[in-house]
Amino acid sequence: MLVHQLLSEARKRLTTIRIDALLIDAARALSGRPGELVVVCDSDGKVAGVITKADVVRQITHCEGAACRMVAASAMTRDVVSCHSDEPLSGVWSRMRQHGLRHIPVVDDRSRPIGVIDARDALQALLGSAASEVELLRDYVMSVGYQ
């Protein structure tokens, strides 16, 4: 199974902001979407970093007063672990586990975001695929359909 098979759902989770956006813009983006990750893009639309809800909460404590003028880039993770749509989902899942990630951006060949894979969706797809393989192997061993 390849990542592109989850792209329709991954596109729904994609939320982006510009690198010069304010932290409050990241908070608004996170509050209005189902995902827990905002992809921060540079002026060329390439991934520059990611911001999670936890990042916003951690940084907002440094704001004073009701008007927080902190830029989102100050809260983002710059070393982004991402994947491509033509990668095997099992490899992406392994990378997510290795880095302790619940979400991973999907990027095109120019490092522009095209979606966000959620760990729950990835695991569900992998388990479904494994169940299908087990059923096919069982049918083969039991000679179902072969007389």
Order of alpha helices (4+ residues) and beta strands (2+ residues): alpha-beta-alpha-beta-beta-alpha-beta-alpha-beta-beta-alpha
